[in-house]
Amino acid sequence: MTSLLLAFHVLLIVGFSARVLVRDDLSSDVRMAWIMVLILLPYVGCLLYFLLGEANIGRTVLGRHQRVRELVHERQADDAAAARVMGAPGNISQLVPARWQGVFSYAASINGFYPVAGNRSELMADGAAARARMLADFDAAQHQINVLYYIWLDDHTGTDMAQALMRAARRGVVCRAMIDGLGSRAFAKTALWQQMRDAGVHVAVALPVDHPIKVMLTSRIDLRNHRKITLIDGRITYVGSQNCAGEAFAVKARFAPWVDIMMRLQGPLVTQMQLLFATDWMQVTDESLDAFAVPAEPLDGGFVAQVVGEGPTVRRRATPQLVSTLIANARTSVTISTPYFVPDATVLEALCAAAWRGVQVRMVFPQRNDSWIVASASRSHYPRLLAAGVQIHEYQGGLLHAKTLTVDGEVTFMGSTNLDLRSFDLNFENNVLLHDSAATAAVLQRQHAYIAQAVPVTPAQVQAWPWWRRMWNNTLAALGPVL
């Protein structure tokens, strides 16, 4: 009996380890993290790998996403107006300065949205101002409203948004509302969600978890749609970090207020975001692409921008490579805010390299994080970043949830993506990459406001950490690819 158990133990560990080693899509650090877990915690490690080890969204879902994406690109080829808003490779040299062309070309390679001119933006003062403006836009809508939120809470904000959608639906506006099956699982069971459906709002759930065992056996339960998309009449979109929830964020109120950033945009970029929303909506509902708004026209004097939609249906490592490309093009400054910082080696090396060559690199993280694991893993990188000359600030005014990256006062990358492995590999995300000094100056001013409410982290403080804290931080960072 003992021999059989030993043989089973060896076969189990060897089998899972072989699976890790045979995969070509894993980086060395991720591969070593899994091997370490399998050796140190063999049975728990095998279970974790079975449930979480592979970003497999499932053949059915993947197939549907690919078919929808092909349909979008077929329409681009057949429709001159659609091609105009999708952009084209040949236009990059005409629209983007030479030093940024590589960045925008790489972003376009992720999901086929190329830079387009004629966009305008307005940075919202805060979360409350963003919601008030959205509600006004909802009440002024004439044709359609499309929204997708990772988290939709049954709080004051969530109720106001739902009621605005119901008002619009009752006056004949086509309203579509999509939520993530895990992030908004509680909201899908509320009376308000049913009231929206009864009022004529078309509702859908992305990546549902109604049958968790089936999901775990055929996919991964933590593959989520983390996007935050708001579209009005195909002419207005909002981009940023805000879910459909108030700053009090009732499900994690002790970390409140949650501090978000939102930008209101108009121009051809809106149609790109509309098509990104369509890929999610059609995957669930099979509604035709023809049901969505006609392309938005360029606005005079507008800037160049493009939508960047990432997720497990595009190639792996695309997001960290884009972020690293942005940082590598910096000459004077890089400023980043993110609530969750668990980078891969690509992003970490790019940050350190930029600082070493004299670029002013500033990073702002929340001092109190709602994930103690992420907080510890993030701080494991402080010694190396500080040694390279990166300035680290920890925000004290609540949980800083804004995901922003500005470079040289010219380029902004912002949206739903965190600088962590979950956003890099597991989540569907939506972002905007734009080239405009005025729009970037507004975001940079907001980043400076975050820094003004933060405390700097010094090398002396980090060096004073006790050995056990260093060991704890580094252990969690080593396990980061598994978590």
HELIX and SHEET records of a PDB file:
HELIX    1   1 THR A    2  VAL A   22  1                                  21    
HELIX    2   2 SER A   28  LEU A   40  1                                  13    
HELIX    3   3 PRO A   42  LEU A   52  1                                  11    
HELIX    4   4 ARG A   59  ASP A   78  1                                  20    
HELIX    5   5 ALA A   80  MET A   86  1                                   7    
HELIX    6   6 PRO A   89  ASN A   91  5                                   3    
HELIX    7   7 ILE A   92  LEU A   95  1                                   4    
HELIX    8   8 ALA A   98  ASN A  111  1                                  14    
HELIX    9   9 GLY A  127  ALA A  140  1                                  14    
HELIX   10  10 HIS A  156  ARG A  170  1                                  15    
HELIX   11  11 PHE A  187  LYS A  189  5                                   3    
HELIX   12  12 ALA A  191  ASP A  198  1                                   8    
HELIX   13  13 PRO A  212  THR A  218  1                                   7    
HELIX   14  14 ALA A  250  PHE A  255  5                                   6    
HELIX   15  15 PRO A  268  THR A  285  1                                  18    
HELIX   16  16 LEU A  289  ALA A  291  5                                   3    
HELIX   17  17 ALA A  318  ALA A  328  1                                  11    
HELIX   18  18 ALA A  345  TRP A  356  1                                  12    
HELIX   19  19 TRP A  372  ARG A  379  1                                   8    
HELIX   20  20 TYR A  382  ALA A  388  1                                   7    
HELIX   21  21 LEU A  421  ASP A  425  1                                   5    
HELIX   22  22 SER A  437  ALA A  452  1                                  16    
HELIX   23  23 PRO A  459  GLN A  463  1                                   5    
HELIX   24  24 TRP A  467  ALA A  478  1                                  12    
SHEET    1   A10 HIS A 202  ALA A 206  0                                        
SHEET    2   A10 VAL A 174  ASP A 180  1                                        
SHEET    3   A10 GLN A 144  TYR A 149  1                                        
SHEET    4   A10 LYS A 228  ILE A 232 -1                                        
SHEET    5   A10 ILE A 236  GLY A 240 -1                                        
SHEET    6   A10 MET A 262  GLN A 266 -1                                        
SHEET    7   A10 VAL A 116  LEU A 123 -1                                        
SHEET    8   A10 PHE A 303  GLU A 310 -1                                        
SHEET    9   A10 ASN A 427  HIS A 435 -1                                        
SHEET   10   A10 ARG A 224  ASN A 225  1                                        
SHEET    1   B15 HIS A 202  ALA A 206  0                                        
SHEET    2   B15 VAL A 174  ASP A 180  1                                        
SHEET    3   B15 GLN A 144  TYR A 149  1                                        
SHEET    4   B15 LYS A 228  ILE A 232 -1                                        
SHEET    5   B15 ILE A 236  GLY A 240 -1                                        
SHEET    6   B15 MET A 262  GLN A 266 -1                                        
SHEET    7   B15 VAL A 116  LEU A 123 -1                                        
SHEET    8   B15 PHE A 303  GLU A 310 -1                                        
SHEET    9   B15 ASN A 427  HIS A 435 -1                                        
SHEET   10   B15 VAL A 411  GLY A 415 -1                                        
SHEET   11   B15 THR A 404  VAL A 407 -1                                        
SHEET   12   B15 SER A 333  SER A 337 -1                                        
SHEET   13   B15 GLN A 360  PRO A 366  1                                        
SHEET   14   B15 GLN A 391  TYR A 395  1                                        
SHEET   15   B15 ALA A 454  VAL A 457 -1                                        
SHEET    1   C 2 TRP A 258  VAL A 259  0                                        
SHEET    2   C 2 LEU A 399  LEU A 400  1                                        
SHEET    1   D 2 PHE A 341  VAL A 342  0                                        
SHEET    2   D 2 LEU A 419  ASP A 420  1                                        
END                                                                             
